[in-house]
Amino acid sequence: MRPRNGDRGSASVELAVLTPGLLAFALLMVLAGRVVDARSTADEVAHSAARAASLARTVPAAVAAAEGTAARSLAEHGLGCGDHTVTLDHGGLDPGGAVTAVVECRVDLSGLTGLGVPGSYTVSGSATVVVDTFRGRA
């Protein structure tokens, strides 16, 4: 007498049902990882901008240095944002003072993940750098 196999083929059906959900979850994790990486990059870019501004002797030179450095750093890191803003709190560039840079960048999510996800996300990073205490005034 042969046993009846009522469960025959059920593993294949379960796999076929679960695969799309598992793939969606994996792609969501890729998106989350890329967003976290973009935030980290924005913090790095803000630090570079703040450091460049802290080395400048005048406020207009500090603003120009911060904006130029941020644009170059964004391009080097491959964070593709068409528009970015750099907000600089220079504190007059007094020796021993602090320069704070905030970089905001609107990133297209389809470019961020490579998965064709619609929409955009604003990435923001900030950093504070101390102006050298022993430098002379401009």
C-alpha positions as CSV (number, residue, x, y, z in Angstrom):
1,M,0.0,0.0,0.0
2,R,1.3,3.4,-0.9
3,P,1.1,6.4,1.5
4,R,-0.7,9.4,0.2
5,N,1.4,12.6,-0.3
6,G,-1.0,15.4,0.3
7,D,1.9,17.9,0.9
8,R,3.6,17.1,-2.4
9,G,4.7,20.3,-4.1
10,S,3.8,22.6,-1.2
11,A,7.4,23.8,-0.7
12,S,7.5,25.0,-4.3
13,V,4.2,26.9,-3.8
14,E,5.5,28.5,-0.6
15,L,8.7,29.6,-2.3
16,A,6.8,31.1,-5.2
17,V,4.6,33.0,-2.7
18,L,7.4,34.2,-0.5
19,T,10.0,35.2,-3.1
20,P,8.5,38.5,-4.1
21,G,8.1,39.6,-0.5
22,L,11.7,38.6,0.3
23,L,13.0,40.4,-2.7
24,A,11.0,43.5,-1.8
25,F,12.5,43.3,1.7
26,A,16.0,43.0,0.4
27,L,15.6,46.0,-1.9
28,L,14.2,48.0,1.0
29,M,17.3,47.2,2.9
30,V,19.5,48.3,0.0
31,L,17.5,51.6,0.0
32,A,18.0,52.1,3.7
33,G,21.7,51.4,3.5
34,R,22.2,53.8,0.7
35,V,20.3,56.6,2.6
36,V,22.5,56.0,5.6
37,D,25.5,56.2,3.4
38,A,24.3,59.4,1.9
39,R,23.8,60.9,5.4
40,S,27.4,60.0,6.3
41,T,28.7,61.5,3.1
42,A,26.8,64.7,3.8
43,D,28.5,64.9,7.2
44,E,31.9,64.4,5.6
45,V,31.2,67.1,3.0
46,A,30.0,69.5,5.8
47,H,33.3,68.8,7.7
48,S,35.4,69.6,4.6
49,A,33.4,72.8,4.0
50,A,33.8,73.9,7.6
51,R,37.5,73.1,7.6
52,A,38.0,75.1,4.4
53,A,36.1,78.0,5.8
54,S,38.1,78.0,9.0
55,L,41.3,78.4,7.1
56,A,40.1,81.5,5.3
57,R,41.1,85.0,6.5
58,T,37.9,86.9,5.5
59,V,34.2,86.1,5.7
60,P,33.6,86.3,1.9
61,A,36.6,84.1,1.3
62,A,35.3,81.6,4.0
63,V,31.9,81.5,2.3
64,A,33.4,80.9,-1.1
65,A,35.8,78.3,0.2
66,A,33.0,76.4,1.9
67,E,30.7,76.4,-1.1
68,G,33.5,75.4,-3.5
69,T,34.8,72.6,-1.2
70,A,31.3,71.3,-0.7
71,A,30.6,71.2,-4.5
72,R,33.9,69.4,-5.1
73,S,33.4,66.9,-2.2
74,L,29.9,66.0,-3.4
75,A,31.2,65.3,-6.8
76,E,34.1,63.3,-5.5
77,H,31.9,61.1,-3.3
78,G,29.4,60.6,-6.1
79,L,26.4,62.0,-4.2
80,G,24.4,63.1,-7.2
81,C,22.4,66.2,-6.1
82,G,21.6,68.9,-8.6
83,D,21.1,71.5,-5.9
84,H,22.8,71.8,-2.6
85,T,23.0,74.6,-0.1
86,V,25.8,75.4,2.3
87,T,24.9,77.4,5.4
88,L,27.9,78.8,7.3
89,D,28.0,80.2,10.8
90,H,31.5,81.7,10.8
91,G,31.4,83.6,14.1
92,G,33.5,86.3,12.6
93,L,36.4,83.9,12.1
94,D,37.9,84.9,15.4
95,P,40.9,82.8,16.5
96,G,39.7,80.1,18.9
97,G,36.1,80.5,17.6
98,A,34.1,77.9,15.7
99,V,32.9,77.6,12.2
100,T,29.8,75.5,11.6
101,A,28.8,74.3,8.2
102,V,25.4,72.7,7.3
103,V,25.1,71.1,3.9
104,E,21.7,70.1,2.5
105,C,21.3,68.2,-0.7
106,R,18.2,66.9,-2.4
107,V,18.9,63.5,-3.8
108,D,16.7,61.7,-6.4
109,L,16.0,58.3,-4.9
110,S,16.2,56.5,-8.2
111,G,19.8,57.6,-8.6
112,L,20.5,56.8,-5.0
113,T,19.5,53.2,-5.1
114,G,19.7,52.4,-8.8
115,L,16.4,50.6,-8.4
116,G,14.1,53.2,-10.1
117,V,12.4,54.2,-6.8
118,P,10.4,57.3,-7.3
119,G,10.7,60.5,-5.2
120,S,13.5,62.4,-3.6
121,Y,15.1,62.7,-0.2
122,T,16.8,65.7,1.4
123,V,20.2,64.7,3.0
124,S,21.6,67.0,5.6
125,G,25.0,67.0,7.3
126,S,26.6,69.4,9.7
127,A,30.1,69.9,11.3
128,T,31.8,72.3,13.5
129,V,35.6,73.1,13.3
130,V,37.6,75.3,15.6
131,V,39.5,78.3,14.1
132,D,43.2,78.0,14.8
133,T,44.0,79.9,18.0
134,F,47.5,81.0,17.0
135,R,46.7,82.5,13.6
136,G,46.7,86.2,13.1
137,R,43.7,88.3,12.1
138,A,43.3,89.4,8.5
